[in-house]
Amino acid sequence: MHGHEGLTGRRGPGHGERFLFSVALVAVSLLWITQDMATWATAVCALGAAAGVAGACYFGWRYIRARGHSH
């Protein structure tokens, strides 16, 4: 059932879309980290930026590899 498309016929987000979501997470986290916030909120923004960078590297690599194998 992992590959089941459901009633809409739409698949889940691909590696390229997940890469863009990760880049957006980095951008938003870095914008919020510039605000004057509590220490815990700044730490959460830093963690969000780090997770976004890790996701962008991972999904970017997977996207490049998938595109290379499709030709």
PDB file with SEQRES, HELIX, SHEET and CRYST1 records, atoms N, CA, C and O in Angstrom:
SEQRES   1 A   71  MET HIS GLY HIS GLU GLY LEU THR GLY ARG ARG GLY PRO          
SEQRES   2 A   71  GLY HIS GLY GLU ARG PHE LEU PHE SER VAL ALA LEU VAL          
SEQRES   3 A   71  ALA VAL SER LEU LEU TRP ILE THR GLN ASP MET ALA THR          
SEQRES   4 A   71  TRP ALA THR ALA VAL CYS ALA LEU GLY ALA ALA ALA GLY          
SEQRES   5 A   71  VAL ALA GLY ALA CYS TYR PHE GLY TRP ARG TYR ILE ARG          
SEQRES   6 A   71  ALA ARG GLY HIS SER HIS                                      
HELIX    1 AA1 HIS A   15  ILE A   33  1                                  19    
HELIX    2 AA2 THR A   39  SER A   70  1                                  32    
CRYST1    1.000    1.000    1.000  90.00  90.00  90.00 P 1           1          
ATOM      1  N   MET A   1       0.821  -1.185   0.000  1.00  0.00           N  
ATOM      2  CA  MET A   1       0.000   0.000   0.000  1.00  0.00           C  
ATOM      3  C   MET A   1       0.868   1.254   0.000  1.00  0.00           C  
ATOM      4  O   MET A   1       0.350   2.368  -0.075  1.00  0.00           O  
ATOM      5  N   HIS A   2       2.176   1.080   0.083  1.00  0.00           N  
ATOM      6  CA  HIS A   2       3.083   2.217   0.098  1.00  0.00           C  
ATOM      7  C   HIS A   2       2.965   3.039  -1.193  1.00  0.00           C  
ATOM      8  O   HIS A   2       3.022   4.267  -1.149  1.00  0.00           O  
ATOM      9  N   GLY A   3       2.803   2.384  -2.316  1.00  0.00           N  
ATOM     10  CA  GLY A   3       2.712   3.086  -3.584  1.00  0.00           C  
ATOM     11  C   GLY A   3       1.301   3.464  -3.976  1.00  0.00           C  
ATOM     12  O   GLY A   3       1.087   3.955  -5.084  1.00  0.00           O  
ATOM     13  N   HIS A   4       0.332   3.252  -3.101  1.00  0.00           N  
ATOM     14  CA  HIS A   4      -1.060   3.560  -3.408  1.00  0.00           C  
ATOM     15  C   HIS A   4      -1.248   5.061  -3.537  1.00  0.00           C  
ATOM     16  O   HIS A   4      -0.829   5.822  -2.665  1.00  0.00           O  
ATOM     17  N   GLU A   5      -1.873   5.487  -4.619  1.00  0.00           N  
ATOM     18  CA  GLU A   5      -2.035   6.911  -4.896  1.00  0.00           C  
ATOM     19  C   GLU A   5      -3.264   7.524  -4.257  1.00  0.00           C  
ATOM     20  O   GLU A   5      -3.391   8.749  -4.239  1.00  0.00           O  
ATOM     21  N   GLY A   6      -4.164   6.728  -3.739  1.00  0.00           N  
ATOM     22  CA  GLY A   6      -5.344   7.279  -3.096  1.00  0.00           C  
ATOM     23  C   GLY A   6      -6.387   7.731  -4.098  1.00  0.00           C  
ATOM     24  O   GLY A   6      -6.304   7.409  -5.283  1.00  0.00           O  
ATOM     25  N   LEU A   7      -7.348   8.463  -3.630  1.00  0.00           N  
ATOM     26  CA  LEU A   7      -8.459   8.899  -4.480  1.00  0.00           C  
ATOM     27  C   LEU A   7      -8.086  10.038  -5.414  1.00  0.00           C  
ATOM     28  O   LEU A   7      -8.695  10.195  -6.472  1.00  0.00           O  
ATOM     29  N   THR A   8      -7.099  10.829  -5.038  1.00  0.00           N  
ATOM     30  CA  THR A   8      -6.746  11.989  -5.859  1.00  0.00           C  
ATOM     31  C   THR A   8      -5.853  11.623  -7.029  1.00  0.00           C  
ATOM     32  O   THR A   8      -5.787  12.373  -8.003  1.00  0.00           O  
ATOM     33  N   GLY A   9      -5.157  10.484  -6.963  1.00  0.00           N  
ATOM     34  CA  GLY A   9      -4.239  10.108  -8.025  1.00  0.00           C  
ATOM     35  C   GLY A   9      -2.934  10.850  -7.967  1.00  0.00           C  
ATOM     36  O   GLY A   9      -2.116  10.728  -8.878  1.00  0.00           O  
ATOM     37  N   ARG A  10      -2.716  11.617  -6.920  1.00  0.00           N  
ATOM     38  CA  ARG A  10      -1.480  12.397  -6.781  1.00  0.00           C  
ATOM     39  C   ARG A  10      -0.479  11.640  -5.923  1.00  0.00           C  
ATOM     40  O   ARG A  10      -0.827  11.090  -4.878  1.00  0.00           O  
ATOM     41  N   ARG A  11       0.751  11.621  -6.371  1.00  0.00           N  
ATOM     42  CA  ARG A  11       1.819  11.006  -5.598  1.00  0.00           C  
ATOM     43  C   ARG A  11       2.304  11.981  -4.523  1.00  0.00           C  
ATOM     44  O   ARG A  11       1.912  13.148  -4.522  1.00  0.00           O  
ATOM     45  N   GLY A  12       3.126  11.523  -3.642  1.00  0.00           N  
ATOM     46  CA  GLY A  12       3.699  12.383  -2.606  1.00  0.00           C  
ATOM     47  C   GLY A  12       4.748  13.312  -3.198  1.00  0.00           C  
ATOM     48  O   GLY A  12       5.093  13.192  -4.374  1.00  0.00           O  
ATOM     49  N   PRO A  13       5.256  14.239  -2.388  1.00  0.00           N  
ATOM     50  CA  PRO A  13       6.279  15.160  -2.902  1.00  0.00           C  
ATOM     51  C   PRO A  13       7.549  14.409  -3.279  1.00  0.00           C  
ATOM     52  O   PRO A  13       7.984  13.501  -2.570  1.00  0.00           O  
ATOM     53  N   GLY A  14       8.129  14.796  -4.387  1.00  0.00           N  
ATOM     54  CA  GLY A  14       9.365  14.178  -4.849  1.00  0.00           C  
ATOM     55  C   GLY A  14      10.577  14.802  -4.182  1.00  0.00           C  
ATOM     56  O   GLY A  14      10.456  15.679  -3.326  1.00  0.00           O  
ATOM     57  N   HIS A  15      11.748  14.332  -4.591  1.00  0.00           N  
ATOM     58  CA  HIS A  15      12.988  14.833  -3.988  1.00  0.00           C  
ATOM     59  C   HIS A  15      13.204  16.312  -4.292  1.00  0.00           C  
ATOM     60  O   HIS A  15      13.709  17.052  -3.447  1.00  0.00           O  
ATOM     61  N   GLY A  16      12.827  16.744  -5.487  1.00  0.00           N  
ATOM     62  CA  GLY A  16      12.985  18.156  -5.838  1.00  0.00           C  
ATOM     63  C   GLY A  16      12.108  19.057  -4.992  1.00  0.00           C  
ATOM     64  O   GLY A  16      12.543  20.123  -4.557  1.00  0.00           O  
ATOM     65  N   GLU A  17      10.873  18.634  -4.758  1.00  0.00           N  
ATOM     66  CA  GLU A  17       9.966  19.423  -3.924  1.00  0.00           C  
ATOM     67  C   GLU A  17      10.439  19.445  -2.474  1.00  0.00           C  
ATOM     68  O   GLU A  17      10.373  20.480  -1.811  1.00  0.00           O  
ATOM     69  N   ARG A  18      10.907  18.320  -1.992  1.00  0.00           N  
ATOM     70  CA  ARG A  18      11.414  18.268  -0.615  1.00  0.00           C  
ATOM     71  C   ARG A  18      12.668  19.111  -0.463  1.00  0.00           C  
ATOM     72  O   ARG A  18      12.887  19.704   0.593  1.00  0.00           O  
ATOM     73  N   PHE A  19      13.502  19.175  -1.509  1.00  0.00           N  
ATOM     74  CA  PHE A  19      14.667  20.046  -1.491  1.00  0.00           C  
ATOM     75  C   PHE A  19      14.234  21.502  -1.343  1.00  0.00           C  
ATOM     76  O   PHE A  19      14.806  22.250  -0.550  1.00  0.00           O  
ATOM     77  N   LEU A  20      13.222  21.898  -2.109  1.00  0.00           N  
ATOM     78  CA  LEU A  20      12.744  23.284  -2.033  1.00  0.00           C  
ATOM     79  C   LEU A  20      12.126  23.589  -0.668  1.00  0.00           C  
ATOM     80  O   LEU A  20      12.304  24.689  -0.145  1.00  0.00           O  
ATOM     81  N   PHE A  21      11.400  22.626  -0.084  1.00  0.00           N  
ATOM     82  CA  PHE A  21      10.862  22.816   1.265  1.00  0.00           C  
ATOM     83  C   PHE A  21      11.994  23.007   2.271  1.00  0.00           C  
ATOM     84  O   PHE A  21      11.886  23.833   3.178  1.00  0.00           O  
ATOM     85  N   SER A  22      13.066  22.257   2.116  1.00  0.00           N  
ATOM     86  CA  SER A  22      14.208  22.374   3.026  1.00  0.00           C  
ATOM     87  C   SER A  22      14.869  23.740   2.899  1.00  0.00           C  
ATOM     88  O   SER A  22      15.243  24.347   3.902  1.00  0.00           O  
ATOM     89  N   VAL A  23      15.012  24.220   1.680  1.00  0.00           N  
ATOM     90  CA  VAL A  23      15.596  25.545   1.467  1.00  0.00           C  
ATOM     91  C   VAL A  23      14.700  26.618   2.085  1.00  0.00           C  
ATOM     92  O   VAL A  23      15.192  27.579   2.675  1.00  0.00           O  
ATOM     93  N   ALA A  24      13.388  26.450   1.950  1.00  0.00           N  
ATOM     94  CA  ALA A  24      12.457  27.399   2.556  1.00  0.00           C  
ATOM     95  C   ALA A  24      12.571  27.370   4.082  1.00  0.00           C  
ATOM     96  O   ALA A  24      12.500  28.418   4.724  1.00  0.00           O  
ATOM     97  N   LEU A  25      12.746  26.192   4.663  1.00  0.00           N  
ATOM     98  CA  LEU A  25      12.920  26.089   6.114  1.00  0.00           C  
ATOM     99  C   LEU A  25      14.170  26.822   6.567  1.00  0.00           C  
ATOM    100  O   LEU A  25      14.156  27.496   7.597  1.00  0.00           O  
ATOM    101  N   VAL A  26      15.247  26.699   5.809  1.00  0.00           N  
ATOM    102  CA  VAL A  26      16.478  27.431   6.130  1.00  0.00           C  
ATOM    103  C   VAL A  26      16.227  28.933   6.075  1.00  0.00           C  
ATOM    104  O   VAL A  26      16.626  29.665   6.981  1.00  0.00           O  
ATOM    105  N   ALA A  27      15.568  29.395   5.016  1.00  0.00           N  
ATOM    106  CA  ALA A  27      15.328  30.831   4.853  1.00  0.00           C  
ATOM    107  C   ALA A  27      14.471  31.377   5.983  1.00  0.00           C  
ATOM    108  O   ALA A  27      14.800  32.410   6.566  1.00  0.00           O  
ATOM    109  N   VAL A  28      13.384  30.700   6.295  1.00  0.00           N  
ATOM    110  CA  VAL A  28      12.490  31.179   7.353  1.00  0.00           C  
ATOM    111  C   VAL A  28      13.186  31.144   8.709  1.00  0.00           C  
ATOM    112  O   VAL A  28      13.048  32.076   9.502  1.00  0.00           O  
ATOM    113  N   SER A  29      13.927  30.084   8.977  1.00  0.00           N  
ATOM    114  CA  SER A  29      14.633  29.986  10.260  1.00  0.00           C  
ATOM    115  C   SER A  29      15.660  31.098  10.405  1.00  0.00           C  
ATOM    116  O   SER A  29      15.788  31.695  11.474  1.00  0.00           O  
ATOM    117  N   LEU A  30      16.388  31.376   9.336  1.00  0.00           N  
ATOM    118  CA  LEU A  30      17.396  32.432   9.420  1.00  0.00           C  
ATOM    119  C   LEU A  30      16.763  33.813   9.535  1.00  0.00           C  
ATOM    120  O   LEU A  30      17.327  34.701  10.173  1.00  0.00           O  
ATOM    121  N   LEU A  31      15.598  34.001   8.923  1.00  0.00           N  
ATOM    122  CA  LEU A  31      14.907  35.282   9.093  1.00  0.00           C  
ATOM    123  C   LEU A  31      14.421  35.463  10.527  1.00  0.00           C  
ATOM    124  O   LEU A  31      14.544  36.548  11.093  1.00  0.00           O  
ATOM    125  N   TRP A  32      13.866  34.398  11.117  1.00  0.00           N  
ATOM    126  CA  TRP A  32      13.373  34.491  12.488  1.00  0.00           C  
ATOM    127  C   TRP A  32      14.499  34.632  13.497  1.00  0.00           C  
ATOM    128  O   TRP A  32      14.317  35.256  14.542  1.00  0.00           O  
ATOM    129  N   ILE A  33      15.667  34.056  13.199  1.00  0.00           N  
ATOM    130  CA  ILE A  33      16.774  34.110  14.158  1.00  0.00           C  
ATOM    131  C   ILE A  33      17.293  35.541  14.326  1.00  0.00           C  
ATOM    132  O   ILE A  33      17.964  35.842  15.314  1.00  0.00           O  
ATOM    133  N   THR A  34      16.987  36.427  13.366  1.00  0.00           N  
ATOM    134  CA  THR A  34      17.428  37.819  13.465  1.00  0.00           C  
ATOM    135  C   THR A  34      16.560  38.627  14.428  1.00  0.00           C  
ATOM    136  O   THR A  34      16.926  39.741  14.802  1.00  0.00           O  
ATOM    137  N   GLN A  35      15.407  38.073  14.836  1.00  0.00           N  
ATOM    138  CA  GLN A  35      14.512  38.785  15.748  1.00  0.00           C  
ATOM    139  C   GLN A  35      15.014  38.671  17.189  1.00  0.00           C  
ATOM    140  O   GLN A  35      15.729  37.732  17.539  1.00  0.00           O  
ATOM    141  N   ASP A  36      14.632  39.630  18.003  1.00  0.00           N  
ATOM    142  CA  ASP A  36      14.984  39.609  19.421  1.00  0.00           C  
ATOM    143  C   ASP A  36      13.996  38.690  20.141  1.00  0.00           C  
ATOM    144  O   ASP A  36      12.854  39.070  20.402  1.00  0.00           O  
ATOM    145  N   MET A  37      14.455  37.466  20.461  1.00  0.00           N  
ATOM    146  CA  MET A  37      13.584  36.463  21.069  1.00  0.00           C  
ATOM    147  C   MET A  37      14.270  35.868  22.291  1.00  0.00           C  
ATOM    148  O   MET A  37      15.425  36.165  22.592  1.00  0.00           O  
ATOM    149  N   ALA A  38      13.523  35.024  22.978  1.00  0.00           N  
ATOM    150  CA  ALA A  38      14.085  34.303  24.111  1.00  0.00           C  
ATOM    151  C   ALA A  38      15.158  33.329  23.610  1.00  0.00           C  
ATOM    152  O   ALA A  38      15.187  32.967  22.433  1.00  0.00           O  
ATOM    153  N   THR A  39      16.017  32.923  24.509  1.00  0.00           N  
ATOM    154  CA  THR A  39      17.122  32.034  24.149  1.00  0.00           C  
ATOM    155  C   THR A  39      16.621  30.715  23.576  1.00  0.00           C  
ATOM    156  O   THR A  39      17.191  30.196  22.616  1.00  0.00           O  
ATOM    157  N   TRP A  40      15.547  30.166  24.168  1.00  0.00           N  
ATOM    158  CA  TRP A  40      15.048  28.880  23.679  1.00  0.00           C  
ATOM    159  C   TRP A  40      14.495  29.009  22.261  1.00  0.00           C  
ATOM    160  O   TRP A  40      14.626  28.085  21.459  1.00  0.00           O  
ATOM    161  N   ALA A  41      13.875  30.157  21.946  1.00  0.00           N  
ATOM    162  CA  ALA A  41      13.325  30.359  20.610  1.00  0.00           C  
ATOM    163  C   ALA A  41      14.448  30.516  19.577  1.00  0.00           C  
ATOM    164  O   ALA A  41      14.331  30.033  18.451  1.00  0.00           O  
ATOM    165  N   THR A  42      15.518  31.185  19.960  1.00  0.00           N  
ATOM    166  CA  THR A  42      16.675  31.313  19.074  1.00  0.00           C  
ATOM    167  C   THR A  42      17.291  29.946  18.816  1.00  0.00           C  
ATOM    168  O   THR A  42      17.713  29.652  17.697  1.00  0.00           O  
ATOM    169  N   ALA A  43      17.344  29.103  19.856  1.00  0.00           N  
ATOM    170  CA  ALA A  43      17.881  27.752  19.700  1.00  0.00           C  
ATOM    171  C   ALA A  43      17.001  26.915  18.758  1.00  0.00           C  
ATOM    172  O   ALA A  43      17.513  26.140  17.951  1.00  0.00           O  
ATOM    173  N   VAL A  44      15.683  27.077  18.867  1.00  0.00           N  
ATOM    174  CA  VAL A  44      14.779  26.350  17.970  1.00  0.00           C  
ATOM    175  C   VAL A  44      14.991  26.804  16.527  1.00  0.00           C  
ATOM    176  O   VAL A  44      14.970  25.979  15.614  1.00  0.00           O  
ATOM    177  N   CYS A  45      15.191  28.092  16.312  1.00  0.00           N  
ATOM    178  CA  CYS A  45      15.456  28.596  14.966  1.00  0.00           C  
ATOM    179  C   CYS A  45      16.777  28.052  14.423  1.00  0.00           C  
ATOM    180  O   CYS A  45      16.870  27.707  13.245  1.00  0.00           O  
ATOM    181  N   ALA A  46      17.789  27.976  15.272  1.00  0.00           N  
ATOM    182  CA  ALA A  46      19.073  27.416  14.845  1.00  0.00           C  
ATOM    183  C   ALA A  46      18.928  25.938  14.488  1.00  0.00           C  
ATOM    184  O   ALA A  46      19.507  25.472  13.507  1.00  0.00           O  
ATOM    185  N   LEU A  47      18.156  25.206  15.284  1.00  0.00           N  
ATOM    186  CA  LEU A  47      17.908  23.798  14.966  1.00  0.00           C  
ATOM    187  C   LEU A  47      17.132  23.653  13.659  1.00  0.00           C  
ATOM    188  O   LEU A  47      17.408  22.749  12.870  1.00  0.00           O  
ATOM    189  N   GLY A  48      16.171  24.534  13.429  1.00  0.00           N  
ATOM    190  CA  GLY A  48      15.417  24.512  12.183  1.00  0.00           C  
ATOM    191  C   GLY A  48      16.305  24.784  10.977  1.00  0.00           C  
ATOM    192  O   GLY A  48      16.171  24.139   9.937  1.00  0.00           O  
ATOM    193  N   ALA A  49      17.211  25.743  11.123  1.00  0.00           N  
ATOM    194  CA  ALA A  49      18.137  26.046  10.030  1.00  0.00           C  
ATOM    195  C   ALA A  49      19.069  24.866   9.770  1.00  0.00           C  
ATOM    196  O   ALA A  49      19.331  24.521   8.618  1.00  0.00           O  
ATOM    197  N   ALA A  50      19.568  24.250  10.839  1.00  0.00           N  
ATOM    198  CA  ALA A  50      20.453  23.091  10.679  1.00  0.00           C  
ATOM    199  C   ALA A  50      19.715  21.919  10.033  1.00  0.00           C  
ATOM    200  O   ALA A  50      20.264  21.242   9.163  1.00  0.00           O  
ATOM    201  N   ALA A  51      18.480  21.682  10.453  1.00  0.00           N  
ATOM    202  CA  ALA A  51      17.689  20.602   9.860  1.00  0.00           C  
ATOM    203  C   ALA A  51      17.398  20.904   8.392  1.00  0.00           C  
ATOM    204  O   ALA A  51      17.411  19.997   7.560  1.00  0.00           O  
ATOM    205  N   GLY A  52      17.140  22.153   8.072  1.00  0.00           N  
ATOM    206  CA  GLY A  52      16.901  22.536   6.685  1.00  0.00           C  
ATOM    207  C   GLY A  52      18.124  22.332   5.805  1.00  0.00           C  
ATOM    208  O   GLY A  52      18.004  21.871   4.670  1.00  0.00           O  
ATOM    209  N   VAL A  53      19.293  22.670   6.321  1.00  0.00           N  
ATOM    210  CA  VAL A  53      20.531  22.458   5.568  1.00  0.00           C  
ATOM    211  C   VAL A  53      20.770  20.966   5.349  1.00  0.00           C  
ATOM    212  O   VAL A  53      21.135  20.543   4.253  1.00  0.00           O  
ATOM    213  N   ALA A  54      20.561  20.177   6.395  1.00  0.00           N  
ATOM    214  CA  ALA A  54      20.736  18.726   6.265  1.00  0.00           C  
ATOM    215  C   ALA A  54      19.750  18.158   5.252  1.00  0.00           C  
ATOM    216  O   ALA A  54      20.118  17.330   4.419  1.00  0.00           O  
ATOM    217  N   GLY A  55      18.493  18.605   5.322  1.00  0.00           N  
ATOM    218  CA  GLY A  55      17.487  18.139   4.372  1.00  0.00           C  
ATOM    219  C   GLY A  55      17.794  18.569   2.952  1.00  0.00           C  
ATOM    220  O   GLY A  55      17.601  17.797   2.013  1.00  0.00           O  
ATOM    221  N   ALA A  56      18.269  19.788   2.786  1.00  0.00           N  
ATOM    222  CA  ALA A  56      18.600  20.274   1.448  1.00  0.00           C  
ATOM    223  C   ALA A  56      19.753  19.464   0.853  1.00  0.00           C  
ATOM    224  O   ALA A  56      19.731  19.133  -0.332  1.00  0.00           O  
ATOM    225  N   CYS A  57      20.743  19.148   1.658  1.00  0.00           N  
ATOM    226  CA  CYS A  57      21.857  18.326   1.170  1.00  0.00           C  
ATOM    227  C   CYS A  57      21.374  16.933   0.802  1.00  0.00           C  
ATOM    228  O   CYS A  57      21.707  16.417  -0.265  1.00  0.00           O  
ATOM    229  N   TYR A  58      20.593  16.326   1.681  1.00  0.00           N  
ATOM    230  CA  TYR A  58      20.119  14.957   1.450  1.00  0.00           C  
ATOM    231  C   TYR A  58      19.202  14.869   0.235  1.00  0.00           C  
ATOM    232  O   TYR A  58      19.427  14.051  -0.657  1.00  0.00           O  
ATOM    233  N   PHE A  59      18.168  15.711   0.198  1.00  0.00           N  
ATOM    234  CA  PHE A  59      17.212  15.632  -0.895  1.00  0.00           C  
ATOM    235  C   PHE A  59      17.793  16.177  -2.200  1.00  0.00           C  
ATOM    236  O   PHE A  59      17.411  15.725  -3.279  1.00  0.00           O  
ATOM    237  N   GLY A  60      18.701  17.129  -2.117  1.00  0.00           N  
ATOM    238  CA  GLY A  60      19.377  17.598  -3.324  1.00  0.00           C  
ATOM    239  C   GLY A  60      20.222  16.494  -3.946  1.00  0.00           C  
ATOM    240  O   GLY A  60      20.225  16.311  -5.163  1.00  0.00           O  
ATOM    241  N   TRP A  61      20.940  15.762  -3.098  1.00  0.00           N  
ATOM    242  CA  TRP A  61      21.752  14.646  -3.576  1.00  0.00           C  
ATOM    243  C   TRP A  61      20.864  13.558  -4.176  1.00  0.00           C  
ATOM    244  O   TRP A  61      21.169  13.023  -5.242  1.00  0.00           O  
ATOM    245  N   ARG A  62      19.764  13.231  -3.492  1.00  0.00           N  
ATOM    246  CA  ARG A  62      18.846  12.206  -3.991  1.00  0.00           C  
ATOM    247  C   ARG A  62      18.224  12.653  -5.323  1.00  0.00           C  
ATOM    248  O   ARG A  62      18.047  11.831  -6.222  1.00  0.00           O  
ATOM    249  N   TYR A  63      17.895  13.930  -5.458  1.00  0.00           N  
ATOM    250  CA  TYR A  63      17.314  14.449  -6.691  1.00  0.00           C  
ATOM    251  C   TYR A  63      18.313  14.330  -7.845  1.00  0.00           C  
ATOM    252  O   TYR A  63      17.960  13.892  -8.940  1.00  0.00           O  
ATOM    253  N   ILE A  64      19.543  14.717  -7.591  1.00  0.00           N  
ATOM    254  CA  ILE A  64      20.576  14.635  -8.627  1.00  0.00           C  
ATOM    255  C   ILE A  64      20.797  13.185  -9.049  1.00  0.00           C  
ATOM    256  O   ILE A  64      20.902  12.890 -10.239  1.00  0.00           O  
ATOM    257  N   ARG A  65      20.868  12.288  -8.078  1.00  0.00           N  
ATOM    258  CA  ARG A  65      21.072  10.871  -8.397  1.00  0.00           C  
ATOM    259  C   ARG A  65      19.890  10.297  -9.159  1.00  0.00           C  
ATOM    260  O   ARG A  65      20.082   9.512 -10.088  1.00  0.00           O  
ATOM    261  N   ALA A  66      18.663  10.672  -8.785  1.00  0.00           N  
ATOM    262  CA  ALA A  66      17.474  10.159  -9.476  1.00  0.00           C  
ATOM    263  C   ALA A  66      17.430  10.678 -10.907  1.00  0.00           C  
ATOM    264  O   ALA A  66      17.044   9.943 -11.816  1.00  0.00           O  
ATOM    265  N   ARG A  67      17.817  11.920 -11.120  1.00  0.00           N  
ATOM    266  CA  ARG A  67      17.823  12.477 -12.469  1.00  0.00           C  
ATOM    267  C   ARG A  67      18.897  11.821 -13.322  1.00  0.00           C  
ATOM    268  O   ARG A  67      18.699  11.610 -14.518  1.00  0.00           O  
ATOM    269  N   GLY A  68      20.035  11.498 -12.714  1.00  0.00           N  
ATOM    270  CA  GLY A  68      21.120  10.855 -13.441  1.00  0.00           C  
ATOM    271  C   GLY A  68      20.780   9.441 -13.875  1.00  0.00           C  
ATOM    272  O   GLY A  68      21.211   8.991 -14.936  1.00  0.00           O  
ATOM    273  N   HIS A  69      20.000   8.733 -13.050  1.00  0.00           N  
ATOM    274  CA  HIS A  69      19.637   7.355 -13.368  1.00  0.00           C  
ATOM    275  C   HIS A  69      18.454   7.265 -14.319  1.00  0.00           C  
ATOM    276  O   HIS A  69      18.190   6.201 -14.878  1.00  0.00           O  
ATOM    277  N   SER A  70      17.737   8.369 -14.510  1.00  0.00           N  
ATOM    278  CA  SER A  70      16.545   8.310 -15.358  1.00  0.00           C  
ATOM    279  C   SER A  70      16.898   8.408 -16.842  1.00  0.00           C  
ATOM    280  O   SER A  70      16.061   8.108 -17.693  1.00  0.00           O  
ATOM    281  N   HIS A  71      18.110   8.820 -17.161  1.00  0.00           N  
ATOM    282  CA  HIS A  71      18.470   8.958 -18.579  1.00  0.00           C  
ATOM    283  C   HIS A  71      19.248   7.776 -19.052  1.00  0.00           C  
ATOM    284  O   HIS A  71      19.636   7.719 -20.219  1.00  0.00           O  
TER     285      HIS A  71                                                      
END                                                                             
